[in-house]
Amino acid sequence: MTLRWYCFGGFRVEEDGRALDLGAIRPRSRTLLRYLAAAEGRPVHREQIIDALWPEMTAAGAVNNLHVAVSTLRTFLEPGVARGASRYIVRSGPTYRLVTETMDLDVAAFAQTYRAGRRAAATDPGEAIRLFRAALQLHTDDLLPEEGPADWVVPSRERYRAQAAHAAERLADLELDAGRPVAAARAARWALDLDQHHDAGWRLLIAAQLRAGDRAAAERSRRQYENVLRTLGVPLNSPLRVA
């Protein structure tokens, strides 16, 4: 049995390509599963989990709820598994973690691919382009939107979004250097879809459109960029020009 875990754009778990029915487990157990998945397979201390999921409860009550939720998840993921024999939800002392291959968990795969792209950018632009494209394909949307503004998810959601925007920016820059302005413009728009205030994204988009010979599109982008700057209260000492 191979499980794949998806946190971007909505949480789901697939077994050999078939989505598991997560509605069969209690809401707080589902939240615990999402919490562990978002940790990218790293061990998470029991106290961190309790602070995030049961902050209003007494210590004893919260620990009991955690044990029940873990047992529920183990039974759901591996029916009939013996106590302490789970392959997926593993406890080590006071910590718990989701055990899975990096590339079977989208957040872990994204983080690894993004870091590899950054390393490759200085020495192997072609490989960096491939890696940044792969990272952006993994970041399909925001992290765990079903969790809304939960305190434990927002910082990670914002970090992934910023990293994806940076990956798109670097991809646009590399595509432009490689003489592919249309691909560069597409990557720059990707960065702006993630962050409309991304200064480098706007500048790369305009440069790519000019390089592609589309002055009208570059002029439209320039006006849009100036409007964004105005909404931020950034003074325009002189109008931006499309050269």
C-alpha positions as CSV (number, residue, x, y, z in Angstrom):
1,M,0.0,0.0,0.0
2,T,1.4,3.4,-1.0
3,L,-0.1,6.6,0.5
4,R,0.4,10.0,-1.0
5,W,-0.3,13.1,1.0
6,Y,-1.5,16.5,-0.3
7,C,-1.6,19.7,1.8
8,F,-1.6,22.4,-1.0
9,G,-5.1,23.4,-2.2
10,G,-6.9,21.2,0.3
11,F,-5.9,18.2,2.3
12,R,-6.3,14.7,0.9
13,V,-4.7,11.3,1.2
14,E,-4.6,8.9,-1.7
15,E,-3.9,5.1,-1.6
16,D,-2.6,3.9,-5.0
17,G,-4.4,6.8,-6.7
18,R,-7.7,6.5,-4.8
19,A,-8.7,9.2,-2.3
20,L,-9.4,8.0,1.2
21,D,-12.6,9.0,2.8
22,L,-11.4,11.3,5.6
23,G,-14.9,12.1,6.6
24,A,-14.9,8.7,8.3
25,I,-12.8,10.1,11.1
26,R,-13.6,12.7,13.7
27,P,-12.8,16.4,12.8
28,R,-10.1,16.8,15.5
29,S,-8.4,13.6,14.4
30,R,-8.4,15.0,10.8
31,T,-6.9,18.2,12.1
32,L,-4.2,16.3,13.8
33,L,-3.4,14.4,10.6
34,R,-3.2,17.7,8.7
35,Y,-1.0,19.1,11.4
36,L,1.5,16.3,11.2
37,A,1.5,16.3,7.4
38,A,2.2,20.1,7.4
39,A,5.3,19.4,9.5
40,E,6.9,17.8,6.5
41,G,7.6,14.6,8.3
42,R,9.6,16.3,11.1
43,P,8.9,15.1,14.7
44,V,6.5,17.5,16.6
45,H,6.5,17.7,20.4
46,R,3.4,16.7,22.2
47,E,3.2,20.1,23.9
48,Q,3.2,21.9,20.5
49,I,0.4,19.7,19.2
50,I,-1.7,20.3,22.4
51,D,-1.1,24.1,22.2
52,A,-2.4,24.1,18.6
53,L,-5.3,21.7,18.9
54,W,-6.5,21.6,22.5
55,P,-5.4,24.9,24.0
56,E,-8.5,25.3,26.2
57,M,-8.2,21.9,27.9
58,T,-6.4,20.8,31.1
59,A,-3.1,19.1,30.5
60,A,-4.5,15.7,31.4
61,G,-7.6,16.1,29.2
62,A,-5.5,17.3,26.3
63,V,-3.1,14.4,26.5
64,N,-6.0,11.9,26.6
65,N,-7.5,13.5,23.5
66,L,-4.2,13.3,21.7
67,H,-3.8,9.6,22.5
68,V,-7.4,9.0,21.3
69,A,-6.8,10.9,18.1
70,V,-3.6,9.1,17.4
71,S,-5.2,5.8,18.0
72,T,-8.1,6.8,15.7
73,L,-5.7,7.8,12.9
74,R,-3.6,4.6,13.2
75,T,-6.8,2.4,13.0
76,F,-8.0,4.4,10.0
77,L,-4.8,4.3,8.1
78,E,-3.8,0.8,9.0
79,P,-6.8,-1.3,10.0
80,G,-5.8,-4.1,12.3
81,V,-2.4,-2.7,13.1
82,A,-1.0,-3.8,16.4
83,R,-0.5,-1.2,19.1
84,G,2.8,0.6,18.6
85,A,3.3,-1.0,15.2
86,S,2.1,1.8,13.0
87,R,4.2,2.7,9.9
88,Y,2.7,6.2,9.5
89,I,2.0,7.8,12.9
90,V,5.1,7.1,14.9
91,R,5.8,8.2,18.5
92,S,9.3,8.7,19.8
93,G,9.3,9.8,23.4
94,P,7.3,13.0,23.6
95,T,7.2,13.6,19.9
96,Y,5.0,12.4,17.0
97,R,5.6,12.4,13.3
98,L,4.1,11.3,10.0
99,V,6.5,8.9,8.4
100,T,6.5,9.0,4.6
101,E,8.8,9.3,1.7
102,T,9.7,12.9,0.9
103,M,8.2,12.8,-2.6
104,D,5.0,11.2,-1.4
105,L,4.2,14.4,0.7
106,D,3.7,17.5,-1.4
107,V,4.9,20.0,1.2
108,A,8.1,18.1,1.8
109,A,8.6,17.5,-2.0
110,F,8.1,21.3,-2.6
111,A,10.6,22.3,0.1
112,Q,13.2,19.9,-1.2
113,T,12.8,20.8,-4.8
114,Y,12.8,24.6,-4.1
115,R,16.0,24.3,-2.1
116,A,17.6,22.3,-4.8
117,G,16.6,24.9,-7.4
118,R,18.3,27.6,-5.4
119,R,21.5,25.6,-5.1
120,A,21.5,24.8,-8.9
121,A,20.8,28.4,-10.0
122,A,24.4,29.5,-9.6
123,T,26.0,26.6,-11.5
124,D,23.5,24.9,-13.7
125,P,20.7,27.2,-14.9
126,G,19.1,24.5,-17.0
127,E,18.7,22.3,-14.0
128,A,17.5,25.2,-11.9
129,I,14.8,25.9,-14.5
130,R,13.6,22.3,-14.3
131,L,13.6,22.3,-10.5
132,F,11.8,25.6,-10.1
133,R,9.1,24.5,-12.6
134,A,8.7,21.3,-10.6
135,A,8.4,23.2,-7.4
136,L,5.7,25.4,-8.8
137,Q,3.8,22.4,-10.1
138,L,3.8,21.1,-6.5
139,H,2.5,24.3,-5.0
140,T,-0.9,24.1,-6.5
141,D,-2.6,26.5,-4.1
142,D,-2.3,27.7,-0.5
143,L,-1.5,25.4,2.3
144,L,-4.5,23.7,4.0
145,P,-7.2,26.3,3.1
146,E,-9.7,24.3,5.2
147,E,-7.9,25.4,8.3
148,G,-8.7,29.1,7.6
149,P,-6.7,31.5,9.8
150,A,-5.6,29.0,12.4
151,D,-2.6,30.3,14.2
152,W,-0.6,27.1,13.6
153,V,-1.0,27.1,9.9
154,V,-0.8,30.7,8.8
155,P,3.0,31.2,9.2
156,S,3.7,28.0,7.2
157,R,1.1,29.0,4.6
158,E,2.7,32.4,4.1
159,R,6.2,30.9,4.0
160,Y,5.3,28.5,1.2
161,R,3.6,31.2,-0.7
162,A,6.6,33.5,-0.5
163,Q,8.9,30.6,-1.5
164,A,6.7,29.8,-4.5
165,A,6.7,33.5,-5.5
166,H,10.5,33.5,-5.3
167,A,10.7,30.3,-7.3
168,A,8.6,31.9,-10.0
169,E,10.7,35.1,-10.0
170,R,14.0,33.1,-10.3
171,L,12.4,31.0,-13.1
172,A,11.4,34.1,-15.0
173,D,14.9,35.6,-14.6
174,L,16.5,32.3,-15.8
175,E,14.1,32.0,-18.7
176,L,14.9,35.6,-19.8
177,D,18.6,34.9,-19.6
178,A,18.1,31.8,-21.7
179,G,16.4,33.8,-24.4
180,R,12.8,32.6,-23.8
181,P,10.9,35.8,-23.1
182,V,7.4,34.2,-23.5
183,A,8.3,31.6,-20.9
184,A,9.8,34.3,-18.7
185,A,6.6,36.4,-18.9
186,R,4.5,33.3,-18.0
187,A,6.8,32.7,-14.9
188,A,6.6,36.4,-13.9
189,R,2.8,36.3,-14.0
190,W,3.0,33.2,-11.8
191,A,4.9,35.2,-9.2
192,L,2.4,38.0,-9.4
193,D,-0.5,35.6,-9.0
194,L,1.1,34.6,-5.8
195,D,2.0,38.1,-4.7
196,Q,0.7,41.1,-6.6
197,H,3.1,43.3,-4.7
198,H,6.1,41.4,-5.9
199,D,8.4,44.1,-7.3
200,A,10.8,41.9,-9.1
201,G,7.9,40.0,-10.7
202,W,6.5,43.2,-12.2
203,R,9.9,44.3,-13.5
204,L,10.6,40.9,-15.0
205,L,7.2,40.8,-16.6
206,I,7.7,44.2,-18.3
207,A,11.3,43.2,-19.4
208,A,10.1,39.9,-20.8
209,Q,7.2,41.5,-22.7
210,L,9.6,44.1,-24.2
211,R,12.1,41.3,-25.1
212,A,9.2,39.5,-26.9
213,G,8.4,42.6,-28.8
214,D,5.0,43.2,-27.2
215,R,5.3,46.9,-26.3
216,A,1.5,47.2,-25.8
217,A,1.5,44.5,-23.2
218,A,4.6,46.0,-21.5
219,E,2.8,49.4,-21.3
220,R,-0.3,47.8,-19.8
221,S,1.9,46.0,-17.2
222,R,3.7,49.3,-16.4
223,R,0.3,51.0,-15.7
224,Q,-0.8,48.1,-13.5
225,Y,2.5,48.2,-11.6
226,E,2.2,51.9,-11.0
227,N,-1.3,51.4,-9.7
228,V,-0.1,48.7,-7.3
229,L,2.6,51.1,-6.0
230,R,0.1,53.8,-5.5
231,T,-2.1,51.5,-3.4
232,L,0.9,50.8,-1.2
233,G,1.6,54.5,-0.8
234,V,4.9,54.3,-2.6
235,P,5.8,57.7,-4.1
236,L,6.6,57.8,-7.8
237,N,9.3,60.4,-8.1
238,S,9.2,59.9,-11.9
239,P,6.9,57.8,-14.0
240,L,8.1,54.3,-14.9
241,R,9.0,54.2,-18.6
242,V,8.8,51.4,-21.1
243,A,12.1,51.6,-22.9
